[in-house]
């Protein structure tokens, strides 16, 4: 009986570890298309394995407010040269994050330039009300 309980506990722990840290998510599992039929069609049309785990998404959600605040600060800088320098610093900071590196490799395959595109896409999607 004890052996059966130990096996059950190990199986549950193993499944939870797999579920949160190994199982990768499809795009439709990450993006909530909501009631807008056009968004649902686009999301379903371009559905693919993102290589992101639930833990990766959790970490991104924790860091997103900071990065969004920094992005707004950078965009408010009136001097374009200084704004570009700060933007490059922000991108470099973001590319130090392993999850952002994974996103950049998967979505754009352009290295640090991918973070800029990813940020702009996220900002556009937020503006349009997709997130």
C-alpha positions as CSV (number, residue, x, y, z in Angstrom):
1,X,0.0,0.0,0.0
2,X,2.8,2.4,0.9
3,X,4.6,1.5,-2.3
4,X,1.5,2.4,-4.3
5,X,1.2,5.7,-2.5
6,X,4.9,6.5,-3.3
7,X,4.4,5.6,-6.9
8,X,1.3,7.8,-7.2
9,X,3.1,10.8,-5.5
10,X,6.1,10.4,-7.8
11,X,3.9,10.1,-10.9
12,X,2.0,13.3,-9.9
13,X,5.2,15.2,-9.2
14,X,6.6,14.0,-12.5
15,X,3.5,15.0,-14.4
16,X,3.4,18.5,-12.8
17,X,7.1,19.0,-13.6
18,X,6.5,18.0,-17.2
19,X,3.4,20.2,-17.5
20,X,5.1,23.3,-16.2
21,X,8.7,23.0,-17.3
22,X,8.8,20.7,-20.4
23,X,5.5,20.8,-22.2
24,X,5.7,23.6,-24.8
25,X,2.6,25.6,-25.8
26,X,1.0,26.3,-29.1
27,X,0.3,29.9,-30.1
28,X,-3.4,29.4,-29.5
29,X,-2.7,28.4,-25.9
30,X,-0.8,31.6,-25.3
31,X,-2.9,34.2,-27.1
32,X,-6.5,34.7,-26.1
33,X,-8.3,35.5,-29.3
34,X,-11.4,36.6,-27.4
35,X,-14.7,37.2,-29.1
36,X,-13.2,38.9,-32.2
37,X,-13.6,36.4,-35.1
38,X,-10.9,38.0,-37.2
39,X,-8.4,37.6,-34.4
40,X,-9.4,34.0,-33.9
41,X,-9.0,33.3,-37.6
42,X,-5.5,34.8,-37.6
43,X,-4.4,33.0,-34.5
44,X,-5.7,29.7,-35.7
45,X,-4.2,30.3,-39.2
46,X,-0.7,30.9,-37.8
47,X,-0.9,28.4,-34.9
48,X,2.5,26.8,-34.2
49,X,4.6,25.4,-31.4
50,X,6.2,28.4,-29.7
51,X,8.8,26.4,-27.7
52,X,7.7,28.3,-24.6
53,X,6.7,26.5,-21.5
54,X,4.2,27.6,-18.9
55,X,7.1,28.6,-16.6
56,X,8.5,30.7,-19.4
57,X,5.2,32.5,-19.8
58,X,5.0,33.0,-16.0
59,X,8.5,34.6,-16.1
60,X,7.6,36.8,-19.0
61,X,4.4,38.0,-17.2
62,X,6.5,39.0,-14.2
63,X,9.0,41.0,-16.3
64,X,6.6,42.5,-18.8
65,X,5.5,45.5,-16.6
66,X,9.1,46.5,-16.1
67,X,10.0,46.3,-19.7
68,X,6.8,48.1,-20.7
69,X,7.6,50.9,-18.3
70,X,11.2,51.2,-19.6
71,X,9.9,51.2,-23.2
72,X,7.5,54.1,-22.4
73,X,10.4,55.9,-20.8
74,X,12.6,55.4,-23.8
75,X,9.8,56.6,-26.2
76,X,9.3,59.8,-24.2
77,X,13.0,60.9,-24.7
78,X,12.8,63.9,-27.0
79,X,16.4,63.6,-28.4
80,X,16.4,60.9,-31.1
81,X,20.0,60.0,-30.7
82,X,19.6,59.5,-27.0
83,X,16.4,57.7,-27.5
84,X,18.1,55.3,-29.9
85,X,21.0,54.7,-27.4
86,X,18.5,53.9,-24.6
87,X,16.5,51.7,-26.9
88,X,19.6,49.7,-27.7
89,X,20.4,49.4,-24.0
90,X,16.9,48.1,-23.4
91,X,17.1,45.6,-26.2
92,X,20.5,44.4,-24.8
93,X,19.0,44.1,-21.4
94,X,16.1,42.1,-22.7
95,X,18.3,39.8,-24.7
96,X,20.1,38.8,-21.5
97,X,16.9,37.1,-20.4
98,X,16.8,33.5,-21.5
99,X,13.1,33.5,-22.4
100,X,13.5,36.6,-24.6
101,X,16.4,34.9,-26.4
102,X,14.2,31.9,-27.0
103,X,11.4,34.1,-28.4
104,X,13.9,36.0,-30.6
105,X,15.3,32.7,-32.0
106,X,11.9,31.2,-32.6
107,X,10.0,34.1,-34.1
108,X,12.5,36.2,-36.0
109,X,15.9,34.5,-36.0
110,X,17.6,37.8,-36.1
111,X,19.3,38.0,-32.7
112,X,19.0,41.2,-30.7
113,X,17.1,43.0,-33.5
114,X,14.3,40.5,-32.8
115,X,13.6,41.9,-29.4
116,X,12.8,45.3,-30.9
117,X,10.3,43.7,-33.3
118,X,8.8,41.6,-30.6
119,X,8.4,44.6,-28.4
120,X,6.7,46.6,-31.1
121,X,4.4,43.7,-32.0
122,X,3.4,43.3,-28.3
123,X,2.8,47.0,-28.0
124,X,0.7,47.0,-31.2
125,X,-1.3,44.0,-30.1
126,X,-2.0,45.7,-26.7
127,X,-3.0,48.9,-28.5
128,X,-5.5,47.0,-30.6
129,X,-6.9,45.3,-27.5
130,X,-5.7,41.7,-28.2
131,X,-4.1,41.4,-24.8
